[in-house]
Amino acid sequence: MQDIMPTWVGATAKQIARGVRRGDVSATQVLADHLDHVAKTDVDLAAFRAVRGGEAVTEAEKVDEQEDLANLPLAGVPVAVKENTPVAGVPTWNGSAAVRTPVAEADHEVVRRLRGAGAVILGVTRMPELGLWGSTDDETAVTRNPWDLSRTPGGSSGGAAAAVAAGLVPIAHGNDGLGSIRIPAACCGLVGLKPGRGVVPCQLGAEDWFGLTEHGMLSTTVADAAVGFQVLAGRAQSKLVPPQRLRVGVSLRSPVRGVSPDAPNRDAVAAAGASGPGGAGTSGRPTVGLARAVDRLLHRPLGGPAAHPGAGQRAAAGGKLVDPFLAGQHAGQHPVRALRRAVEHRRPARPGGAGGPPPGRAAARRATCRTTRLGTAAARRRRSVRDGEPVASARTRIPARRNGLASQRLII
């Protein structure tokens, strides 16, 4: 097999693991090929923050010493880990020297699972500072796209995507909160998988983006992504089942005025539709534009159904004109109801003392602030009288406030 494949650079993770399990190649040889490729290529790419040369060789030797490799789905496969995930013996950079943590004493759970599956951790890949950006760079280097060095591989798992696209490793670990696996996969022509919430242990603490972040894989094939995902999720390996006929919708209509796809993109979509199952594709125009989508988002702040007047209309409420956002019924969304009460009930009581419903907390706070200002003014007048000043000169004028909603407008 080694004569057939002079180098294992460019082989998939499944091909490498199969060769190591069969004895066609050793894990140390596979690692040596990839380390040589990293030394020649990463000078221009800057995909890796740190390469674990000697430590990785020791790990590969341990894999070769195991007698039973049949249960190792990633036997001898070089893998990269994103630098915000602890790897024993390596600092956790998080993309910035300002927040770099000391050398990790233990592996993160996903790293432990990768090692347990026979993977060899070749190094840790770069990410932008704190993972905030859709490109990957910091004060020490700019990570570049292997397809075009003048372009970015995306972010924040940009180093991982660049490493896989350049063949530095067959698969790489990444994590994704707001697109940090999916964006680099799109930029570098890879398969990027962000699992559902709770499928893979996260355990990133303050770096988990309010619970949105999940660990996943970047690879060149769906089969490799499936193997990596099953390892991270702690699931038994299973074969991929060919899917039934798929219906994929692609819209060329831009939600932004003045922006439209260019001719190569339109031609590519048309060709993909013609070559799909059945040899024919259909086209259509989405009915929900950007303005309507934003309007829906504003009227459904927490995802519940909303029954309210249409955009631009007004609804009568208590004799006052109120914006639809305030007048609508929002499926029990308490923050909206409280806001509606606070605005609607800023009106004078009816003659005879019959007023509307009790004011909300916002209105109560405004009344408290007004009372406090009145009390402060009275205190100043008393102090001035004690000091011998005329009462008239010590009085503080409080401007009158307009009631009702005639001059009030909610702007979102």
C-alpha positions as CSV (number, residue, x, y, z in Angstrom):
1,M,0.0,0.0,0.0
2,Q,2.9,2.4,0.7
3,D,4.2,1.8,-2.8
4,I,0.8,2.6,-4.2
5,M,0.4,5.7,-2.0
6,P,3.9,7.4,-1.8
7,T,2.3,9.9,0.6
8,W,-0.8,9.8,2.8
9,V,-1.3,13.6,2.5
10,G,-4.6,14.1,0.8
11,A,-6.1,10.8,1.9
12,T,-9.4,10.8,3.7
13,A,-9.7,10.0,7.4
14,K,-11.5,6.7,6.6
15,Q,-8.7,5.7,4.1
16,I,-6.0,6.4,6.7
17,A,-7.8,4.6,9.5
18,R,-8.5,1.6,7.3
19,G,-4.8,1.4,6.2
20,V,-3.5,1.6,9.8
21,R,-6.0,-1.1,11.0
22,R,-5.0,-3.4,8.2
23,G,-1.3,-2.9,8.7
24,D,-0.7,-1.3,5.3
25,V,0.9,1.7,6.9
26,S,1.9,2.7,10.4
27,A,0.5,5.7,12.3
28,T,4.0,7.1,12.6
29,Q,4.5,7.1,8.8
30,V,1.1,8.8,8.3
31,L,2.1,11.5,10.8
32,A,5.5,12.0,9.3
33,D,4.0,12.6,5.9
34,H,1.7,15.2,7.3
35,L,4.3,16.9,9.5
36,D,6.5,17.3,6.4
37,H,3.6,18.9,4.5
38,V,2.8,21.2,7.4
39,A,6.5,22.4,7.5
40,K,6.4,23.3,3.8
41,T,2.9,24.7,3.5
42,D,1.8,26.4,6.8
43,V,4.5,29.1,6.4
44,D,2.1,30.7,3.9
45,L,-1.2,29.7,5.4
46,A,-0.7,30.3,9.2
47,A,-3.3,27.7,10.0
48,F,-1.7,26.3,13.1
49,R,-1.1,28.2,16.3
50,A,1.2,25.4,17.6
51,V,2.3,22.1,16.1
52,R,2.9,19.2,18.5
53,G,5.8,17.6,16.7
54,G,7.5,15.4,19.3
55,E,4.4,14.8,21.4
56,A,2.4,13.8,18.3
57,V,5.1,11.3,17.3
58,T,4.9,9.7,20.8
59,E,1.1,9.4,20.4
60,A,1.4,7.8,17.0
61,E,3.9,5.3,18.4
62,K,1.4,4.3,21.1
63,V,-1.2,3.7,18.4
64,D,1.2,1.4,16.6
65,E,1.9,-0.5,19.8
66,Q,-1.7,-1.4,20.3
67,E,-2.5,-5.0,19.4
68,D,-6.2,-4.5,18.6
69,L,-7.0,-1.6,16.3
70,A,-10.3,-2.9,15.0
71,N,-12.3,-0.7,17.4
72,L,-10.5,2.5,16.6
73,P,-12.5,4.4,14.0
74,L,-9.7,7.1,13.7
75,A,-6.7,4.8,14.1
76,G,-3.6,6.9,13.3
77,V,-5.5,9.8,11.8
78,P,-3.8,13.2,12.3
79,V,-6.4,15.6,13.7
80,A,-6.2,19.3,14.6
81,V,-8.0,20.9,17.5
82,K,-9.2,24.5,17.7
83,E,-7.2,26.6,20.0
84,N,-10.0,27.5,22.4
85,T,-10.4,23.9,23.4
86,P,-8.0,22.6,26.1
87,V,-5.4,20.1,25.0
88,A,-3.1,18.7,27.7
89,G,0.4,20.2,27.6
90,V,-0.6,23.2,25.4
91,P,-1.8,26.6,26.4
92,T,-5.4,27.6,25.5
93,W,-5.1,30.8,23.5
94,N,-8.7,31.7,22.6
95,G,-7.2,33.7,19.8
96,S,-5.6,36.4,22.0
97,A,-2.5,36.7,24.1
98,A,-4.6,38.8,26.5
99,V,-6.8,35.9,27.5
100,R,-4.4,33.1,27.0
101,T,-4.7,30.5,29.8
102,P,-1.8,28.5,31.2
103,V,-0.8,25.1,29.9
104,A,-3.8,22.8,30.2
105,E,-3.3,19.9,32.6
106,A,-6.0,17.7,31.1
107,D,-7.8,17.3,27.7
108,H,-11.2,18.6,27.0
109,E,-13.8,15.8,26.8
110,V,-14.0,16.0,23.0
111,V,-10.2,15.8,22.8
112,R,-10.2,12.8,25.1
113,R,-12.8,11.1,22.8
114,L,-10.7,11.8,19.7
115,R,-7.6,10.2,21.4
116,G,-9.7,7.3,22.5
117,A,-10.7,6.7,18.9
118,G,-7.1,6.4,17.9
119,A,-6.6,10.0,16.5
120,V,-3.2,11.7,16.8
121,I,-3.4,15.4,17.8
122,L,-1.1,17.1,15.4
123,G,-1.6,20.6,16.7
124,V,-4.0,23.4,17.6
125,T,-5.4,25.7,14.9
126,R,-5.8,29.5,14.9
127,M,-8.9,31.5,15.5
128,P,-9.6,35.3,15.6
129,E,-9.4,37.1,18.9
130,L,-12.1,35.7,21.2
131,G,-13.8,34.1,18.2
132,L,-15.6,37.3,17.5
133,W,-15.0,37.6,13.7
134,G,-15.8,35.8,10.5
135,S,-12.2,36.0,9.4
136,T,-9.1,34.6,11.2
137,D,-6.2,36.8,12.2
138,D,-4.5,38.4,15.2
139,E,-1.5,40.5,16.0
140,T,0.9,37.6,15.1
141,A,-0.4,36.3,11.8
142,V,-3.2,36.3,9.2
143,T,-4.6,32.9,8.3
144,R,-5.1,32.6,4.5
145,N,-7.4,30.5,2.3
146,P,-5.5,27.7,0.5
147,W,-7.6,28.2,-2.6
148,D,-6.5,31.9,-2.9
149,L,-4.0,33.3,-0.5
150,S,-5.4,36.8,-0.9
151,R,-8.7,35.6,0.7
152,T,-9.8,34.6,4.1
153,P,-10.7,31.0,5.1
154,G,-13.5,32.5,7.3
155,G,-13.9,32.2,11.0
156,S,-13.8,31.6,13.7
157,S,-12.7,28.1,12.9
158,G,-10.6,29.5,10.1
159,G,-7.4,27.8,11.0
160,A,-9.1,24.4,11.1
161,A,-10.7,25.0,7.7
162,A,-7.5,26.1,6.1
163,A,-5.6,23.1,7.5
164,V,-8.2,20.6,6.1
165,A,-8.5,22.4,2.7
166,A,-4.7,22.4,2.3
167,G,-4.4,18.7,3.3
168,L,-2.4,19.5,6.5
169,V,-4.9,17.1,8.3
170,P,-7.7,15.1,6.9
171,I,-10.2,16.3,9.5
172,A,-10.2,19.0,12.1
173,H,-12.2,19.9,15.2
174,G,-14.0,23.2,15.4
175,N,-16.8,24.8,17.3
176,D,-19.7,27.0,16.2
177,G,-21.9,29.5,18.0
178,L,-23.0,31.8,15.2
179,G,-21.5,30.1,12.1
180,S,-17.9,29.5,13.2
181,I,-17.8,26.0,11.5
182,R,-20.3,26.7,8.7
183,I,-18.7,30.0,7.5
184,P,-15.2,28.5,7.1
185,A,-16.6,25.4,5.5
186,A,-18.3,27.5,2.9
187,C,-15.2,29.7,2.3
188,C,-12.9,26.6,1.8
189,G,-15.2,24.2,0.1
190,L,-15.5,21.7,2.9
191,V,-18.1,19.8,4.8
192,G,-18.8,21.5,8.1
193,L,-21.1,20.0,10.8
194,K,-22.5,21.8,13.8
195,P,-24.4,19.2,15.9
196,G,-27.6,20.0,17.7
197,R,-27.5,21.3,21.2
198,G,-26.4,18.9,23.9
199,V,-25.3,16.1,21.5
200,V,-21.6,16.8,22.1
201,P,-20.3,18.0,25.5
202,C,-19.5,21.7,25.2
203,Q,-17.9,22.7,28.5
204,L,-16.4,26.0,27.3
205,G,-17.6,28.1,30.2
206,A,-17.8,31.8,29.3
207,E,-16.7,31.0,25.7
208,D,-19.9,29.1,24.8
209,W,-21.8,32.2,23.5
210,F,-24.8,31.9,25.9
211,G,-25.2,28.2,25.1
212,L,-25.1,28.6,21.3
213,T,-21.7,27.0,20.8
214,E,-21.3,23.3,19.9
215,H,-18.3,21.2,18.9
216,G,-18.2,19.8,15.4
217,M,-16.0,18.7,12.6
218,L,-14.6,20.0,9.3
219,S,-13.7,17.5,6.6
220,T,-13.5,17.0,2.8
221,T,-16.1,14.3,2.7
222,V,-19.5,13.6,4.3
223,A,-18.2,10.1,5.3
224,D,-15.3,11.7,7.3
225,A,-17.7,14.2,8.9
226,A,-20.0,11.4,10.0
227,V,-17.1,9.4,11.5
228,G,-15.8,12.5,13.4
229,F,-19.2,13.4,14.6
230,Q,-19.9,9.9,15.9
231,V,-16.6,10.0,17.9
232,L,-17.4,13.4,19.4
233,A,-20.9,12.4,20.3
234,G,-19.7,9.1,21.8
235,R,-21.9,7.1,19.5
236,A,-21.3,3.7,17.9
237,Q,-20.0,3.8,14.4
238,S,-22.6,3.1,11.8
239,K,-22.6,3.1,8.0
240,L,-24.1,6.0,6.0
241,V,-27.4,5.2,4.5
242,P,-28.0,6.7,1.0
243,P,-30.7,9.3,1.3
244,Q,-34.0,9.2,-0.5
245,R,-34.7,11.8,-3.2
246,L,-33.9,15.3,-1.8
247,R,-35.7,18.5,-2.6
248,V,-33.3,21.4,-2.3
249,G,-34.5,25.0,-2.7
250,V,-32.1,27.7,-3.8
251,S,-33.2,31.3,-4.2
252,L,-31.4,33.8,-6.3
253,R,-33.5,36.6,-5.0
254,S,-31.5,38.9,-2.8
255,P,-33.2,40.3,0.4
256,V,-31.1,43.4,0.0
257,R,-31.9,46.0,-2.7
258,G,-29.1,46.6,-5.2
259,V,-27.4,43.3,-4.5
260,S,-27.8,40.4,-6.8
261,P,-25.9,37.2,-7.7
262,D,-23.5,37.4,-10.6
263,A,-23.7,35.4,-13.8
264,P,-21.4,32.5,-12.7
265,N,-23.5,32.0,-9.6
266,R,-26.7,32.0,-11.6
267,D,-25.2,29.5,-14.1
268,A,-24.0,27.2,-11.3
269,V,-27.4,27.1,-9.7
270,A,-29.1,26.4,-13.1
271,A,-26.6,23.6,-13.9
272,A,-27.1,22.0,-10.4
273,G,-30.8,22.0,-10.9
274,A,-30.5,20.4,-14.3
275,S,-28.2,17.7,-13.1
276,G,-30.2,16.8,-10.0
277,P,-32.4,13.8,-9.5
278,G,-34.8,13.6,-12.4
279,G,-32.7,15.9,-14.5
280,A,-34.8,18.9,-14.0
281,G,-35.1,21.7,-11.5
282,T,-37.7,24.3,-10.7
283,S,-37.3,27.9,-9.8
284,G,-39.4,30.2,-7.7
285,R,-39.5,33.5,-5.8
286,P,-39.8,33.6,-2.0
287,T,-42.7,35.6,-0.8
288,V,-41.2,36.8,2.5
289,G,-38.9,39.7,1.9
290,L,-36.4,41.3,4.3
291,A,-38.8,44.0,5.5
292,R,-41.5,41.5,6.2
293,A,-39.1,39.1,7.9
294,V,-37.8,41.9,10.2
295,D,-41.4,43.0,10.9
296,R,-42.3,39.4,12.0
297,L,-39.2,39.3,14.1
298,L,-40.1,42.4,16.0
299,H,-43.7,41.3,16.5
300,R,-42.7,37.9,17.8
301,P,-39.9,38.7,20.1
302,L,-39.9,35.3,21.9
303,G,-41.2,33.2,19.0
304,G,-44.9,32.9,19.9
305,P,-47.7,33.5,17.5
306,A,-48.8,37.1,17.4
307,A,-52.3,38.5,16.5
308,H,-51.9,42.2,15.7
309,P,-52.9,44.8,13.1
310,G,-50.8,44.8,9.9
311,A,-47.7,46.9,9.6
312,G,-48.3,50.6,9.2
313,Q,-51.8,50.4,10.8
314,R,-53.0,51.7,14.1
315,A,-55.4,50.3,16.6
316,A,-57.6,52.2,19.0
317,A,-57.0,51.5,22.6
318,G,-58.7,53.4,25.4
319,G,-59.4,56.4,23.1
320,K,-55.7,56.7,22.1
321,L,-53.8,55.7,19.0
322,V,-51.2,53.0,19.9
323,D,-48.6,51.4,17.6
324,P,-49.4,47.8,16.5
325,F,-46.5,46.6,18.5
326,L,-48.1,47.8,21.7
327,A,-51.7,47.0,20.8
328,G,-51.3,43.4,19.7
329,Q,-51.8,40.3,21.8
330,H,-48.4,38.5,21.9
331,A,-49.3,35.0,23.3
332,G,-48.7,35.9,26.9
333,Q,-45.3,37.6,26.4
334,H,-45.1,39.5,29.6
335,P,-42.3,42.0,28.7
336,V,-44.6,43.2,25.8
337,R,-47.6,43.5,28.0
338,A,-45.7,45.4,30.6
339,L,-44.5,47.8,28.0
340,R,-48.0,48.2,26.6
341,R,-49.4,49.0,30.1
342,A,-46.6,51.5,30.8
343,V,-47.5,53.5,27.7
344,E,-51.2,53.1,27.4
345,H,-52.0,54.1,31.0
346,R,-50.1,57.4,31.0
347,R,-53.3,59.2,30.8
348,P,-55.4,61.2,33.3
349,A,-58.0,59.5,35.4
350,R,-61.6,59.7,34.3
351,P,-63.9,62.2,35.9
352,G,-65.1,61.1,39.3
353,G,-62.0,59.2,40.1
354,A,-62.6,56.2,37.8
355,G,-59.3,55.6,36.2
356,G,-57.9,52.8,34.0
357,P,-56.1,49.8,35.2
358,P,-53.2,50.3,37.6
359,P,-50.1,51.5,35.9
360,G,-47.2,49.2,35.2
361,R,-43.8,49.2,36.9
362,A,-42.3,51.6,34.4
363,A,-45.1,54.2,35.1
364,A,-44.6,53.6,38.9
365,R,-40.9,54.3,38.5
366,R,-41.7,57.6,36.7
367,A,-44.1,58.6,39.4
368,T,-41.5,57.9,42.1
369,C,-38.8,59.9,40.2
370,R,-41.3,62.9,40.0
371,T,-42.1,62.6,43.7
372,T,-38.3,62.5,44.5
373,R,-37.7,65.7,42.5
374,L,-40.6,67.5,44.2
375,G,-39.2,66.4,47.6
376,T,-35.7,67.6,46.7
377,A,-37.1,71.0,45.6
378,A,-39.0,71.4,48.9
379,A,-35.9,70.6,50.8
380,R,-33.9,73.2,49.0
381,R,-36.6,75.8,49.8
382,R,-36.5,74.9,53.5
383,R,-32.7,75.1,53.6
384,S,-32.8,78.5,51.8
385,V,-35.3,79.9,54.3
386,R,-33.1,78.8,57.2
387,D,-30.2,80.6,55.6
388,G,-32.2,83.8,55.4
389,E,-32.9,83.8,51.6
390,P,-36.4,84.8,50.3
391,V,-38.6,81.8,49.6
392,A,-39.4,83.0,46.1
393,S,-35.7,83.0,45.0
394,A,-35.2,79.4,46.3
395,R,-38.1,77.9,44.4
396,T,-37.3,75.4,41.7
397,R,-39.6,75.3,38.7
398,I,-40.6,71.9,37.5
399,P,-41.7,71.8,33.8
400,A,-45.1,70.5,33.1
401,R,-45.3,67.1,31.4
402,R,-47.7,66.2,28.7
403,N,-50.0,63.3,29.3
404,G,-51.3,60.8,26.8
405,L,-49.7,59.5,23.7
406,A,-50.3,62.4,21.3
407,S,-46.6,63.2,21.3
408,Q,-45.3,59.7,22.1
409,R,-43.8,57.4,19.5
410,L,-42.2,54.1,19.8
411,I,-39.3,53.7,17.5
412,I,-37.7,50.3,16.9
